[in-house]
Amino acid sequence: MVLAEEVVEIGVTLMPPEEGEEVVDMNMDDDTF
């Protein structure tokens, strides 16, 4: 399985900071799951 942290790092690298923040928020929700 891919670590959520790696997904966030990749997302932030590909996306601008503003969208990156949204990706991090979604990731936090997934961690809650």
TAJOKA-V174492 format. One record per residue. N is the residue number from 0. SS is DSSP state (h for helix, s for strand, l for the rest). PHI is phi as a letter, one per 20 degrees, with the letter a starting at -180 (999 if undefined). Layout:
BEGIN
N SS PHI
N SS PHI
END
This chain:
BEGIN
0 l 999
1 l e
2 l f
3 h g
4 h f
5 h f
6 h f
7 h f
8 h f
9 h f
10 h f
11 h f
12 h f
13 h e
14 l d
15 l f
16 h g
17 h f
18 h f
19 h g
20 h f
21 h f
22 h f
23 h f
24 h f
25 h f
26 h f
27 h f
28 h f
29 h f
30 h f
31 h f
32 l f
END
